[in-house]
């Protein structure tokens, strides 16, 4: 009987994971991956900071591209979700799970929505300059607020929801944890009549021992 991962012979006990038999060492490595995906405050905080920074940076880059080309390439905005998810995975030490999926989804919305608001802010600045009016942060914010109150559909259109949806979907998928379980250990003894065969298979109470073979 061989381990389905390292191909080494299994002695005395084995595990089942990912539709394979596994020795204690390989089962321990799989369990390490499962444990790493559990929620921890430090890695989650690092992921949130990195994800937010990347979301805002990507939103600003997208807004700058649209403003300079005068062509709203919405599909570029959808890649913000990929960038945010990659940043979260990197900052958290490649941790995945529901909490990281929601974090990536929310920050993807922040990135695309923030980029859209930055773009509208640029347009307001251009308009105020054409009207020879004073451009200040307060005047831009006031104009943007009035604009959203009068006709919110011109600030965020139906295609913006499409790009946001694509970005959220991409981020959600990338941060999804694989469904992995480790069952065992199971003990066995070779059959005396026909070489190495199962004559009894029963679970034992021993914990996973990464050094066991």
Buried (B, 14 or more C-beta within 10 A) or exposed (E): BEBBBBEEEBEEBBBBBBEBBBBBBBBBBBBEBBEBBEEBEEBBEBBBEBBBBBBBBBBBBBBBBBBEEEEBEBEBBBBBBBBBBBBBBBBBEEBBBEBBBEBBBBBBBBBBBBBBBBBBBBBBBEEBEEEEEEBEEEBBEEBBEEBBEEEEEEBBBEEBEBBBBBBBBBBBEBBBBEEEEBEBBBBBEEEEEEEEEEEEEEEEEEEBBEEBB
